[in-house]
Amino acid sequence: STQSTWGHLLSVYFFSTCHPKIPKPRILRQKMPPKKVSRRKGKAGLARTRRSSGNVVRAKPKTEKPTKASLPAKVPPPERKKKILAQRQLAVRVKAKIANLKKRASLELEQEAVRRFYKYRKARRSQERNIRNKKLSARLNKKYYVEPEPKVAIVVRIRGICDMPPVPKKILQLLRLRQIFSASFIRINKATLNMLKKVTAYVAWGYPSNSTIRKLLVKRGYAKVDGKRVRLSNELIKKKLGKYNIVCAEDIVNEIHTVGSKFKEVNKFLWPFKLSSPKGGLKAKRNHFVEGGDAGNREKLISKFIQKLL
């Protein structure tokens, strides 16, 4: 019977557990079917689970990225977009062409400036050679040769506005010297000499050399364009003074040094030079230069004074 059979089995199991020599009966367990693994690389096909705060969260299976072969073909852009792209490409080409033309024009302008520099230097040296020859011939003939008087002067303001009478103040405004250590070029004639006599105590002036004029333009040169102070450049000179055949800085230097026919236009185009205080300071600005001071006419020695202000 079933009861006797179960009783026999329990007695045998109890006896085997108590007696060490009798082996324990094996309890057969039902084999579980093997888990199906996806053929994809790794275990991407299996649903991975993790436990967090008592809830089971199932991770989404990873999907493979589509390859280039599986991507759909590009849709052609509409007509309006084609027009916009064509306009942008045309604008880029035009901009590059304009930049190339500007670069070529700038290079040609630099070459023209170099040619004019050698041209003016040759004329200046020829003039100096003629003066030396005339001096030599006059000395051989026991005569005197008087050099031509300078035609241009540079005026530098060395005093402020304190205790200044109205007449010198107005003359300094006419000379465009509204700030201390500002400088400007003037043409030498009877009217300007009389003006300089009345403001001798407030300015230092003299006859600049060609190299001094060039240094002033290179280091402190600014132009007056529509009432604004703009840095001087060959392109700006050609744009504003090209109608007078003045296209570069060398033309301005020559026009000022020789006081050409367009001196007035060139001087009006230049902004008054703003110079620094002199290195080492001034000696005595209330005294005349011939008395050991700084005011008054320095003639050709003005170049050394300008060099201290640059």
C-alpha positions in Angstrom: 0.0 0.0 0.0 1.1 3.6 -0.4 1.2 4.3 3.4 3.5 1.4 4.0 5.7 2.4 1.2 6.0 6.0 2.4 6.7 4.8 5.9 9.4 2.5 4.7 11.1 5.4 2.8 10.9 7.7 5.8 12.5 5.1 8.1 15.3 4.4 5.6 15.9 8.2 5.2 15.9 8.7 9.0 18.2 5.7 9.5 20.6 6.8 6.8 21.0 10.3 8.2 21.7 9.0 11.6 24.1 6.2 10.6 27.3 7.6 9.0 28.1 4.4 7.0 24.9 4.3 5.0 25.0 6.7 2.0 22.3 9.4 1.7 19.7 8.8 -1.1 20.0 11.2 -3.9 17.0 13.4 -4.6 16.5 13.8 -8.3 15.8 17.3 -9.5 14.0 18.1 -12.7 16.4 19.6 -15.3 15.6 23.1 -16.4 15.6 23.9 -20.1 18.7 25.9 -21.2 18.3 29.7 -21.7 18.1 30.9 -25.2 20.9 33.3 -26.0 20.5 35.8 -28.9 22.8 35.3 -31.9 23.8 39.0 -31.7 27.2 40.0 -30.3 27.3 39.7 -26.5 24.1 39.5 -24.6 22.4 42.5 -26.1 19.3 40.3 -26.9 18.7 39.4 -23.3 16.5 41.7 -21.1 18.7 42.9 -18.3 17.1 43.7 -15.0 18.2 45.6 -12.0 16.6 46.1 -8.7 16.2 49.6 -7.2 14.0 50.5 -4.3 12.1 47.2 -4.6 11.0 47.8 -8.2 12.2 45.8 -11.2 13.3 48.0 -14.1 13.9 46.4 -17.4 16.6 48.0 -19.6 15.8 48.6 -23.2 17.7 46.4 -25.6 20.5 48.1 -27.5 19.8 48.8 -31.2 22.4 48.8 -33.8 23.2 52.1 -35.6 22.1 52.3 -39.2 24.9 52.1 -41.7 25.4 54.4 -44.7 24.0 51.7 -46.9 20.7 51.6 -44.9 20.3 55.4 -44.8 17.7 56.8 -47.3 18.9 59.0 -50.2 19.2 62.8 -49.7 16.2 64.7 -50.7 17.1 67.5 -53.2 16.7 71.0 -51.8 13.8 73.2 -52.9 14.2 75.9 -55.6 14.2 78.7 -53.0 17.0 77.1 -51.1 19.0 76.6 -54.3 18.7 80.3 -55.1 19.9 81.3 -51.6 22.9 78.9 -51.8 23.8 80.3 -55.2 23.6 83.9 -53.9 25.8 83.1 -51.0 28.4 81.4 -53.2 28.3 84.4 -55.5 28.8 86.8 -52.6 31.8 84.8 -51.4 33.4 84.8 -54.8 32.8 88.6 -55.2 34.3 89.3 -51.8 37.4 87.3 -52.5 37.8 89.0 -55.9 37.5 92.5 -54.2 40.0 91.5 -51.5 42.4 90.4 -54.2 42.0 93.6 -56.2 42.6 95.7 -53.0 45.7 93.8 -52.2 47.1 94.3 -55.7 46.2 98.0 -55.7 47.9 98.4 -52.3 51.1 96.6 -53.6 51.1 98.9 -56.7 50.7 102.0 -54.5 53.6 100.9 -52.3 55.8 100.5 -55.4 54.8 103.9 -56.7 55.6 105.4 -53.3 59.1 103.9 -53.5 59.6 105.3 -57.0 58.5 108.8 -55.9 60.8 108.6 -52.9 63.9 108.1 -55.1 62.7 110.7 -57.6 62.3 113.4 -54.9 65.6 112.4 -53.3 67.4 112.8 -56.6 65.9 116.3 -57.1 66.8 117.3 -53.6 70.4 116.2 -53.8 70.7 117.9 -57.2 69.5 121.2 -55.6 71.9 120.8 -52.7 74.8 120.1 -55.1 74.0 123.3 -57.0 74.0 125.3 -53.8 77.4 123.9 -52.9 78.8 124.7 -56.3 77.6 128.3 -56.2 79.1 128.7 -52.7 82.4 127.4 -54.0 82.4 129.5 -57.1 81.6 132.6 -55.0 84.4 131.9 -52.6 86.9 131.5 -55.5 85.8 134.8 -57.0 86.0 136.5 -53.6 82.3 137.0 -53.4 79.4 135.9 -51.2 76.5 133.6 -52.0 73.4 134.0 -49.9 71.3 130.9 -49.7 67.5 131.1 -50.4 65.4 131.7 -47.3 63.4 128.8 -45.9 59.8 128.6 -47.0 58.2 126.5 -44.3 58.4 126.4 -40.5 57.1 124.2 -37.8 55.6 125.7 -34.7 55.3 123.9 -31.3 53.3 125.3 -28.4 55.2 125.0 -25.1 53.0 126.9 -22.7 49.5 126.6 -21.4 46.6 129.0 -21.3 47.3 130.6 -17.9 47.9 134.4 -17.9 47.6 134.6 -21.6 46.3 137.8 -23.2 43.5 137.5 -25.8 45.6 138.4 -28.8 48.2 135.6 -28.5 45.4 133.3 -27.6 43.5 134.1 -30.8 46.7 133.7 -32.9 47.4 130.3 -31.4 43.8 129.3 -32.4 44.5 130.5 -35.9 47.7 128.4 -36.0 45.6 125.4 -34.8 47.7 125.1 -31.6 45.0 124.6 -29.0 46.9 122.2 -26.7 50.3 122.3 -25.1 53.0 120.4 -27.2 50.9 120.4 -30.3 52.6 121.3 -33.6 51.7 122.4 -37.1 53.4 123.6 -40.3 53.0 127.1 -41.6 54.1 128.9 -44.7 56.7 131.7 -44.0 55.6 135.1 -45.3 55.2 138.6 -43.9 51.8 137.9 -42.2 52.9 134.7 -40.5 56.1 136.2 -39.3 54.2 139.1 -37.6 51.9 136.5 -36.0 54.9 134.5 -34.7 56.4 137.7 -33.2 53.4 138.2 -31.0 53.4 134.6 -29.8 57.1 134.1 -29.4 56.9 133.7 -25.7 54.4 130.8 -26.0 55.9 128.7 -28.9 59.1 127.2 -30.2 59.6 127.2 -33.9 62.1 126.7 -36.6 62.9 125.3 -40.1 62.4 121.5 -40.3 64.5 119.2 -42.4 63.1 116.7 -44.9 63.8 113.8 -42.5 62.0 115.5 -39.6 58.9 116.0 -41.7 58.9 112.3 -42.6 59.4 111.2 -39.0 56.5 113.3 -37.9 54.2 111.9 -40.6 55.2 108.3 -39.9 55.0 108.4 -36.1 52.4 111.1 -35.3 50.6 111.6 -38.7 46.8 111.8 -38.6 44.4 113.1 -41.2 41.2 115.2 -40.8 38.3 113.2 -42.5 34.8 114.6 -42.0 35.9 116.3 -38.7 37.4 113.1 -37.3 41.0 112.2 -36.5 42.0 109.2 -38.7 45.4 107.5 -38.9 47.3 108.4 -42.0 47.8 105.8 -44.8 48.6 105.8 -48.5 45.1 104.6 -49.4 43.5 107.5 -47.5 45.9 110.0 -49.1 45.1 108.7 -52.6 41.4 108.8 -51.9 41.3 112.4 -50.5 44.2 114.1 -52.4 44.4 111.9 -55.5 42.9 114.7 -57.6 46.0 116.8 -56.9 48.3 114.0 -58.0 49.2 113.3 -54.3 48.9 109.6 -53.8 51.3 108.7 -50.9 53.1 110.1 -47.9 56.2 110.9 -49.9 54.2 113.4 -52.0 53.0 115.1 -48.7 56.6 115.3 -47.5 57.8 116.9 -50.7 54.8 119.2 -50.9 55.4 120.6 -47.4 59.2 120.8 -47.7 59.2 122.6 -51.0 55.9 124.5 -50.3 54.3 123.5 -53.5 51.2 124.8 -55.2 49.0 122.5 -53.1 50.6 123.3 -49.7 47.3 124.8 -48.4 45.2 121.7 -49.2 47.8 119.3 -47.8 48.3 121.3 -44.6 44.5 121.5 -44.1 44.2 117.7 -44.7 46.7 117.0 -41.9 45.5 117.0 -38.2 47.8 119.1 -35.9 50.5 116.8 -34.4 50.0 115.8 -30.8 53.5 115.4 -29.4 54.7 114.2 -26.0 56.5 116.2 -23.3 60.2 116.4 -24.1 62.6 113.8 -22.6 64.5 115.5 -19.8 62.0 118.3 -19.6 62.3 122.0 -20.7 65.1 124.3 -19.5 63.2 127.6 -19.1 60.1 128.0 -21.2 59.7 131.7 -20.1 63.1 132.6 -21.6 64.1 133.0 -25.3 66.2 130.3 -26.9 69.2 132.7 -27.3 69.0 133.4 -23.6 69.3 129.7 -22.8 65.5 129.1 -22.7 63.1 127.2 -25.0 60.8 129.9 -26.6 61.4 131.6 -29.9 63.1 130.8 -33.2 65.6 127.9 -33.2 66.1 127.9 -37.0 67.6 124.5 -38.1 68.1 123.3 -34.5 64.3 122.7 -34.2 64.9 119.1 -35.5 66.7 118.1 -32.3 63.9 119.6 -30.2 61.3 117.7 -32.3 63.2 114.5 -31.8 62.8 114.8 -28.0 59.0 115.2 -28.5 58.4 112.1 -30.7 
